[in-house]
Amino acid sequence: RRENGYTPRTTAVSTTVSQPIPSEATDPTRENGDSPNEATASPVTGWERVSFAVVQGAAVAVLSLVGLRGLYRFGQMFGLLEWSINYRRRRRFTRALKRVLGRHLSAAERRHWTRDHFVKTRCDKLFYLVLHRIPQERAAALLTIKNEPALQAAFARGRGVYAATFHHGALHVVAMLLSLKGYKVVG
């Protein structure tokens, strides 16, 4: 736990240097070469713009009043509230978790994993909304990379690095913080 209260999720970075990543347009798992958002993209409505601005303003206000630790606690409470009332999303996540794990979950395991997902996802989303208000040096210091010398050695080879993160996790936060530390991030 850092002194500012935010507990970053430490990421172990894979140091496998591989071939360049194919573009999404040539990804064989995509139908008709569509980009991931092409089929579902729609113009942002005025209501969406206003509601985003209100939520972002509220997150920045909470950050101003109680700091990063308070914002993190607020995100935990909000995620717990969302978990307790959003049964459809909770059920959807449980089905996905069963597919990934390939086994039946006990009630205690199901509650633990879904609650943890809701809480961490909400905290991550709040962090996205306020990152522009945190000084870059402070934000970059929130990320700890295990085996950073191995990552540096892989980059020194000059061919890039594939880094693996979990899909259900802080992959976007990790990417933002890696870029603040000076790494070029794609994907």
ZIRAZI-V489938 format. One record per backbone hydrogen bond with DSSP energy under -0.5 kcal/mol. NH is the residue of the N-H (numbers start at 1). CO is the residue of the C=O. If there is no record, write none. Layout:
<<NH | CO> <NH | CO>>
//
This chain:
<<2 | 6> <5 | 2> <8 | 6> <10 | 8> <11 | 144> <12 | 10> <13 | 11> <13 | 146> <14 | 12> <17 | 15> <18 | 16> <26 | 23> <27 | 24> <30 | 27> <33 | 30> <34 | 31> <38 | 35> <39 | 35> <41 | 37> <49 | 45> <50 | 46> <51 | 47> <52 | 48> <53 | 49> <54 | 50> <55 | 51> <56 | 52> <57 | 53> <58 | 54> <59 | 55> <60 | 56> <61 | 57> <62 | 58> <63 | 59> <64 | 60> <65 | 61> <66 | 62> <67 | 63> <69 | 4> <70 | 66> <71 | 67> <72 | 68> <73 | 69> <74 | 70> <75 | 71> <76 | 72> <77 | 73> <78 | 74> <79 | 75> <80 | 76> <81 | 77> <82 | 78> <83 | 79> <84 | 80> <85 | 81> <86 | 82> <87 | 85> <90 | 86> <91 | 87> <92 | 88> <93 | 89> <94 | 90> <95 | 91> <96 | 92> <97 | 93> <98 | 94> <99 | 95> <100 | 96> <101 | 97> <102 | 98> <103 | 98> <110 | 106> <111 | 107> <112 | 108> <113 | 109> <114 | 110> <115 | 111> <116 | 112> <117 | 113> <118 | 114> <119 | 115> <120 | 116> <121 | 117> <122 | 118> <123 | 119> <124 | 120> <125 | 121> <126 | 122> <127 | 123> <128 | 124> <129 | 125> <130 | 126> <130 | 127> <131 | 127> <133 | 130> <134 | 131> <139 | 135> <140 | 136> <141 | 137> <142 | 139> <143 | 140> <144 | 142> <146 | 11> <146 | 144> <148 | 145> <150 | 147> <151 | 147> <152 | 148> <153 | 149> <154 | 150> <155 | 151> <156 | 152> <157 | 153> <157 | 154> <158 | 155> <159 | 154> <162 | 16> <163 | 161> <169 | 167> <174 | 170> <175 | 171> <176 | 172> <177 | 173> <178 | 174> <179 | 175> <180 | 176> <181 | 177> <182 | 179> <183 | 178> <185 | 183>>
//
